[in-house]
């Protein structure tokens, strides 16, 4: 299924030009127009899924190995020493295009931190209650 109004559907299916670095029957991987670092790429499924919660298991099983493959190629080609696989779901998590996609962000020694946070604190009691709430929702 494709969404005719979705820009990522159009890019993934070749209707809008992109700097494509990989393509198969299910995915197109493109360089991001607003890169967080040199070589930042997006893995786009050719079918429309709003977010990871809508992504069928078969598709999900292919995304992580593809991310690893692209990341390994970036290390070889670009000389980065690591990479982040980032996937945002929902506005509050930073999702701006509601077509599932995964960022592959090359990381270079000495570069600014891109994906980070300050560790918070939680008591064992709070963690136990949170765990119960989440388990009950499964």
Secondary structure, 3 states (H helix, E strand, C coil): CCCCCCHHHHHHCCCCCCCEEEECCCEEEEECCCCCCCCCEEEEECCCCCCHHHCCHHHHHHHHHHHHHHHHHHHHHHCCCEEEEECCCCHHHCCCCCCCEEEEEEECCCCCCCCCCCCCCCCHHHHHHHHHHHHHHC
